[in-house]
Amino acid sequence: MRELDEMAAGGPIGARLAAWRRRRELSRDDLASLTGLELDYLAGLESGWEWVDRRGRLAALATVLRLDVADLTGQPYPPCGEEQAAVRAVAYRLRRSLVRRQPDTAPGVLLEELAEWTRAAARADAVGDEYHLALALPELVEAADRALAAATGPGREEAVRLRMDAHVLAAGLLRRLGYRDLAWMLLHRARSGTREPVPVLVEEVRLLIDLGLPEYALARAERAEDAGAGWEVPALAAVAHAMAGHRLKAEQLLVTAAERVGHTHESAVMIAARAAVATELGDATEAADHVRAADHAALDGAHRSGLLVVAASAEARQGRADEAAARLVEADAAAPLRLRLDPFARDLVAALTKRTTIQCAAVQALAERAGLR
């Protein structure tokens, strides 16, 4: 356990993998045989030369080692800087709000004010501003609870919707931080007063994908389809199928998703989804082609940062470490905390510290800001 305790700083996945493999008394050959992953890849991963950029691989490793994926990623990460500490503290505040009963004298909130408050939080989420999102969420969730408790007549339906939106935003942040059990609890609460709410189902699909459970994610996606979901659900289902190695089904779902997009932003996000699926399938060349085809200007900060992380991994897989580092620097500028809290981005940053030449100083700086050094 000492090795695991020493990794409490949230280091690379490979270091955690090596410690857990030894604790389970498995050789690398054993791990390669049980997971179907290449021995050379596993050796590179444990030495820090390789990195994890595929959810399916991470899930396979966690399953064989009888772990949660967070045991390998190290989430939630220890705070690095005041802003990241404030973001992590939101988990404690939201957990407290789940068990604390609102006093009868608690002040109410007008639905118009709550709607504007929710829109502001949604804007912070879209641009990847985890800090301001975290600052807003605890009070927003509590205000939404009070609004629903006080709502009657025609305003009750709007109060239900706003409360659901607030809880889904909170669950998304908690999922990204690694507090996935707490995220699931918030999603359960978000269902109050609704039937099969599509936003909740979509976030549940994302959560199950991050938990490394593609089969459960697909079951949830089917329920979302029955409830009238849009383009996001087949796009997420494509990722889940790619995790399981089902290329044909993933490609069919991407076609379905593309047929449902309605404007430039959605089209750009759809291309980013294609790049993510290509990465999951291990096709770095195809992923890079999709990145080049995407309209980066049409993407908000969060999606642009995510696409640039995919681009960085594709560049690195094709032997262009310095180009990969440059993409990560761009991603960090687009949405700093979103990048620094992403386990796949962190793992790539750690690997690039050994691979870059021209961008070596930039990668070292990124690693320090992420708390990897």
C-alpha positions as CSV (number, residue, x, y, z in Angstrom):
1,M,0.0,0.0,0.0
2,R,2.9,2.4,0.5
3,E,3.3,2.7,-3.3
4,L,-0.4,3.6,-3.6
5,D,-0.1,6.1,-0.7
6,E,2.9,7.8,-2.4
7,M,0.7,8.2,-5.6
8,A,-1.9,10.3,-3.7
9,A,-0.7,13.3,-5.7
10,G,-2.6,12.1,-8.7
11,G,0.3,10.8,-10.9
12,P,0.1,8.9,-14.2
13,I,-2.2,6.0,-14.7
14,G,0.7,3.7,-15.5
15,A,2.3,4.2,-12.1
16,R,-0.9,3.2,-10.4
17,L,-1.3,0.3,-12.7
18,A,2.1,-1.1,-11.8
19,A,1.4,-0.8,-8.1
20,W,-2.0,-2.5,-8.3
21,R,-0.7,-5.2,-10.6
22,R,2.0,-6.1,-8.1
23,R,-0.5,-6.0,-5.3
24,R,-2.7,-8.4,-7.2
25,E,0.4,-10.6,-7.8
26,L,0.1,-10.5,-11.5
27,S,2.9,-10.4,-14.0
28,R,2.8,-8.1,-17.1
29,D,2.3,-11.2,-19.2
30,D,-0.7,-12.2,-17.0
31,L,-2.2,-8.7,-17.5
32,A,-1.6,-8.7,-21.2
33,S,-3.3,-12.1,-21.5
34,L,-6.3,-11.2,-19.4
35,T,-6.9,-7.8,-21.0
36,G,-5.9,-8.5,-24.6
37,L,-3.6,-5.5,-24.5
38,E,-0.1,-5.6,-26.0
39,L,2.8,-6.4,-23.7
40,D,4.9,-3.6,-25.1
41,Y,2.1,-1.2,-24.5
42,L,1.7,-2.2,-20.9
43,A,5.4,-2.0,-20.3
44,G,5.5,1.5,-21.8
45,L,2.5,2.5,-19.7
46,E,4.1,1.4,-16.5
47,S,7.4,3.1,-17.4
48,G,5.7,6.4,-18.2
49,W,6.5,6.4,-21.9
50,E,2.9,5.4,-22.9
51,W,-0.4,6.9,-21.9
52,V,-4.1,5.9,-21.8
53,D,-6.4,7.7,-24.3
54,R,-9.0,5.0,-24.7
55,R,-11.8,4.4,-22.2
56,G,-12.2,0.8,-23.2
57,R,-8.6,0.1,-22.4
58,L,-8.9,1.8,-19.0
59,A,-12.1,-0.2,-18.2
60,A,-10.4,-3.5,-19.3
61,L,-7.5,-2.8,-16.9
62,A,-9.8,-1.9,-14.0
63,T,-12.0,-4.9,-14.5
64,V,-9.1,-7.4,-14.5
65,L,-7.5,-5.8,-11.4
66,R,-11.0,-5.7,-9.7
67,L,-10.9,-1.9,-9.4
68,D,-13.0,1.1,-10.0
69,V,-11.5,3.2,-12.9
70,A,-10.9,6.0,-10.3
71,D,-8.4,3.7,-8.6
72,L,-6.3,3.9,-11.8
73,T,-6.9,7.5,-12.7
74,G,-6.4,8.8,-9.1
75,Q,-9.5,10.9,-9.1
76,P,-10.5,13.1,-7.3
77,Y,-7.2,14.8,-7.6
78,P,-5.6,16.7,-4.7
79,P,-6.1,20.5,-5.2
80,C,-3.3,22.3,-7.0
81,G,-3.9,26.0,-6.5
82,E,-6.8,28.0,-5.0
83,E,-9.2,27.7,-7.9
84,Q,-8.9,23.9,-8.1
85,A,-9.3,23.7,-4.3
86,A,-12.5,25.8,-4.6
87,V,-13.8,23.4,-7.3
88,R,-13.0,20.3,-5.3
89,A,-14.8,21.8,-2.2
90,V,-18.1,21.9,-4.1
91,A,-18.4,18.2,-3.6
92,Y,-18.6,18.7,0.2
93,R,-21.1,21.5,-0.1
94,L,-23.3,19.6,-2.5
95,R,-23.2,16.5,-0.3
96,R,-24.3,18.6,2.7
97,S,-27.2,20.0,0.7
98,L,-28.4,16.5,0.0
99,V,-28.8,15.7,3.7
100,R,-29.7,19.1,5.1
101,R,-33.4,19.9,5.4
102,Q,-34.3,23.4,4.3
103,P,-35.9,25.4,7.1
104,D,-39.5,26.4,6.7
105,T,-38.3,30.1,6.9
106,A,-35.7,29.7,4.1
107,P,-36.2,32.6,1.6
108,G,-37.8,31.7,-1.7
109,V,-36.6,32.7,-5.2
110,L,-38.5,34.0,-8.2
111,L,-38.6,31.6,-11.1
112,E,-37.3,34.4,-13.4
113,E,-34.3,34.8,-11.2
114,L,-33.7,31.1,-10.9
115,A,-33.9,30.8,-14.7
116,E,-31.2,33.5,-15.2
117,W,-29.1,31.9,-12.5
118,T,-29.4,28.5,-14.2
119,R,-28.5,30.0,-17.6
120,A,-25.4,31.6,-16.2
121,A,-24.3,28.3,-14.7
122,A,-25.0,26.6,-18.1
123,R,-22.8,29.2,-19.8
124,A,-19.9,28.5,-17.4
125,D,-20.3,24.8,-18.0
126,A,-20.3,25.3,-21.8
127,V,-17.1,27.4,-21.8
128,G,-15.4,25.0,-19.4
129,D,-15.2,27.5,-16.5
130,E,-15.2,24.9,-13.7
131,Y,-14.3,27.5,-11.1
132,H,-17.3,29.9,-11.6
133,L,-19.6,26.9,-12.2
134,A,-18.4,25.4,-8.8
135,L,-19.0,28.7,-7.0
136,A,-22.5,28.9,-8.3
137,L,-23.8,25.4,-8.0
138,P,-24.4,24.8,-4.2
139,E,-26.6,27.9,-3.8
140,L,-28.3,27.2,-7.2
141,V,-29.2,23.6,-6.2
142,E,-30.6,24.8,-2.9
143,A,-32.5,27.6,-4.5
144,A,-34.0,25.3,-7.1
145,D,-35.1,22.9,-4.3
146,R,-36.8,25.8,-2.5
147,A,-38.5,27.0,-5.7
148,L,-39.9,23.6,-6.3
149,A,-41.2,23.2,-2.8
150,A,-43.0,26.6,-3.0
151,A,-44.3,26.2,-6.6
152,T,-48.0,25.7,-7.3
153,G,-50.2,25.9,-10.3
154,P,-48.8,26.8,-13.7
155,G,-45.3,27.6,-12.4
156,R,-44.7,24.2,-11.0
157,E,-43.7,22.6,-14.3
158,E,-41.1,25.4,-14.9
159,A,-39.8,24.9,-11.3
160,V,-39.4,21.1,-11.9
161,R,-37.5,21.8,-15.1
162,L,-35.2,24.4,-13.5
163,R,-34.5,22.1,-10.6
164,M,-33.6,19.3,-13.0
165,D,-31.3,21.5,-15.0
166,A,-29.5,22.6,-11.8
167,H,-29.0,19.0,-10.6
168,V,-27.8,17.9,-14.0
169,L,-25.2,20.7,-14.1
170,A,-24.0,19.7,-10.6
171,A,-23.8,16.0,-11.5
172,G,-21.8,16.8,-14.6
173,L,-19.2,18.7,-12.6
174,L,-19.0,16.0,-9.9
175,R,-18.6,13.3,-12.6
176,R,-15.6,15.2,-14.1
177,L,-14.1,15.7,-10.6
178,G,-14.4,11.9,-9.9
179,Y,-17.2,12.1,-7.3
180,R,-19.3,9.7,-9.4
181,D,-21.4,8.2,-6.6
182,L,-22.4,11.7,-5.5
183,A,-23.2,12.6,-9.1
184,W,-25.5,9.5,-9.4
185,M,-27.3,10.7,-6.2
186,L,-27.9,14.1,-7.7
187,L,-29.3,12.6,-10.9
188,H,-31.6,10.4,-8.9
189,R,-32.9,13.6,-7.2
190,A,-33.2,15.3,-10.5
191,R,-35.9,12.8,-11.6
192,S,-38.3,14.1,-8.9
193,G,-41.6,15.1,-10.5
194,T,-40.6,13.9,-14.0
195,R,-41.0,10.8,-16.0
196,E,-38.0,10.0,-18.3
197,P,-36.3,13.3,-18.4
198,V,-33.9,13.3,-21.4
199,P,-31.3,15.7,-19.9
200,V,-31.0,13.3,-16.9
201,L,-30.7,10.2,-19.1
202,V,-28.0,11.9,-21.2
203,E,-25.9,12.7,-18.2
204,E,-26.4,9.2,-16.9
205,V,-25.1,7.8,-20.2
206,R,-22.0,10.1,-19.8
207,L,-21.6,8.9,-16.2
208,L,-21.8,5.2,-17.1
209,I,-19.3,5.7,-19.9
210,D,-16.9,7.4,-17.4
211,L,-17.4,4.5,-15.0
212,G,-16.2,2.1,-17.8
213,L,-19.6,0.4,-18.2
214,P,-20.5,0.7,-21.9
215,E,-23.2,-2.0,-21.8
216,Y,-25.1,-0.1,-19.0
217,A,-24.6,3.2,-20.9
218,L,-26.2,1.6,-24.0
219,A,-29.2,0.4,-22.0
220,R,-29.7,4.0,-20.7
221,A,-29.2,5.3,-24.2
222,E,-32.1,3.1,-25.4
223,R,-34.3,4.6,-22.7
224,A,-33.3,8.1,-23.8
225,E,-34.2,7.3,-27.4
226,D,-37.6,6.1,-26.2
227,A,-38.0,9.4,-24.4
228,G,-37.3,11.4,-27.6
229,A,-33.6,12.2,-27.4
230,G,-31.8,14.3,-30.0
231,W,-28.4,13.9,-31.6
232,E,-26.3,13.6,-28.4
233,V,-27.6,10.2,-27.4
234,P,-26.6,8.3,-30.5
235,A,-23.2,10.1,-30.4
236,L,-22.6,8.9,-26.9
237,A,-23.9,5.5,-27.7
238,A,-21.3,5.4,-30.5
239,V,-18.6,6.0,-27.9
240,A,-19.9,3.2,-25.8
241,H,-19.9,0.8,-28.8
242,A,-16.4,1.9,-29.6
243,M,-15.3,1.1,-26.1
244,A,-16.5,-2.4,-26.7
245,G,-14.8,-2.6,-30.1
246,H,-18.0,-2.5,-32.1
247,R,-16.8,-0.3,-35.0
248,L,-19.7,-0.9,-37.4
249,K,-22.3,-0.1,-34.8
250,A,-20.4,3.0,-33.7
251,E,-20.2,4.3,-37.2
252,Q,-23.9,3.6,-37.8
253,L,-24.8,5.6,-34.7
254,L,-22.6,8.5,-35.8
255,V,-24.5,8.7,-39.0
256,T,-27.8,8.7,-37.1
257,A,-26.5,11.5,-34.8
258,A,-25.2,13.6,-37.8
259,E,-28.7,13.4,-39.4
260,R,-30.2,15.0,-36.3
261,V,-27.9,18.0,-35.8
262,G,-29.6,21.3,-36.3
263,H,-27.0,24.2,-36.5
264,T,-23.3,25.0,-36.9
265,H,-22.4,24.4,-33.3
266,E,-24.0,21.0,-33.2
267,S,-22.3,20.1,-36.5
268,A,-18.9,21.0,-35.1
269,V,-19.5,19.0,-31.9
270,M,-20.6,16.1,-34.0
271,I,-17.3,16.1,-35.9
272,A,-15.5,16.3,-32.5
273,A,-17.6,13.2,-31.5
274,R,-16.4,11.4,-34.6
275,A,-12.8,12.2,-33.6
276,A,-13.4,10.9,-30.1
277,V,-14.8,7.6,-31.5
278,A,-11.9,7.2,-33.8
279,T,-9.5,7.6,-30.9
280,E,-11.5,5.0,-28.9
281,L,-11.2,2.6,-31.8
282,G,-7.4,3.2,-32.0
283,D,-7.4,5.0,-35.3
284,A,-5.1,8.1,-34.8
285,T,-5.0,9.0,-38.5
286,E,-8.8,9.1,-38.7
287,A,-9.1,11.1,-35.5
288,A,-6.6,13.6,-36.8
289,D,-8.6,13.9,-40.1
290,H,-11.8,14.7,-38.1
291,V,-9.9,17.3,-36.0
292,R,-8.8,19.1,-39.1
293,A,-12.3,19.0,-40.5
294,A,-13.9,20.5,-37.4
295,D,-14.9,24.1,-37.2
296,H,-13.0,25.1,-34.1
297,A,-14.5,28.6,-34.1
298,A,-18.0,27.1,-33.8
299,L,-17.1,25.2,-30.6
300,D,-17.4,26.6,-27.1
301,G,-14.5,26.4,-24.7
302,A,-15.3,23.0,-23.2
303,H,-15.8,21.2,-26.5
304,R,-12.8,23.0,-28.1
305,S,-10.6,21.9,-25.2
306,G,-11.8,18.3,-25.5
307,L,-11.2,18.3,-29.3
308,L,-7.7,19.6,-28.8
309,V,-6.9,16.9,-26.3
310,V,-8.1,14.3,-28.9
311,A,-5.9,16.2,-31.5
312,A,-2.9,16.0,-29.1
313,S,-3.3,12.3,-28.6
314,A,-3.6,11.7,-32.4
315,E,-0.4,13.8,-33.0
316,A,1.5,11.9,-30.3
317,R,0.3,8.5,-31.7
318,Q,1.8,9.5,-35.0
319,G,5.1,10.4,-33.5
320,R,4.7,14.2,-33.4
321,A,5.2,14.9,-29.7
322,D,5.9,18.6,-30.0
323,E,2.8,19.1,-32.2
324,A,0.9,17.2,-29.5
325,A,2.2,19.4,-26.8
326,A,1.2,22.6,-28.7
327,R,-2.3,21.3,-29.0
328,L,-2.4,20.7,-25.2
329,V,-1.2,24.2,-24.6
330,E,-4.1,25.5,-26.8
331,A,-6.5,23.2,-24.8
332,D,-5.3,24.7,-21.6
333,A,-5.9,28.2,-22.8
334,A,-9.4,27.3,-23.9
335,A,-10.5,25.7,-20.6
336,P,-7.7,25.4,-18.0
337,L,-9.3,23.5,-15.2
338,R,-11.3,21.3,-17.6
339,L,-8.0,20.2,-19.1
340,R,-6.1,19.8,-15.8
341,L,-8.9,17.6,-14.3
342,D,-9.2,15.4,-17.3
343,P,-7.5,12.0,-16.6
344,F,-6.7,11.4,-20.2
345,A,-5.2,14.8,-20.7
346,R,-3.2,14.5,-17.5
347,D,-1.8,11.1,-18.6
348,L,-0.8,12.5,-22.0
349,V,0.9,15.5,-20.3
350,A,2.9,13.1,-18.1
351,A,4.0,11.0,-21.1
352,L,5.0,14.1,-23.2
353,T,7.4,15.2,-20.5
354,K,9.6,12.3,-21.8
355,R,8.9,12.8,-25.5
356,T,9.1,16.5,-26.3
357,T,12.1,18.5,-27.4
358,I,11.0,21.9,-28.7
359,Q,8.0,22.1,-26.4
360,C,9.7,20.6,-23.4
361,A,9.4,23.7,-21.2
362,A,5.7,24.2,-22.1
363,V,4.9,20.6,-21.2
364,Q,6.8,20.9,-17.9
365,A,4.8,24.0,-17.1
366,L,1.5,22.2,-17.9
367,A,2.5,19.4,-15.6
368,E,3.2,21.8,-12.8
369,R,-0.1,23.6,-13.2
370,A,-1.9,20.2,-13.1
371,G,0.0,19.1,-10.0
372,L,1.8,16.3,-11.8
373,R,5.3,17.5,-10.6
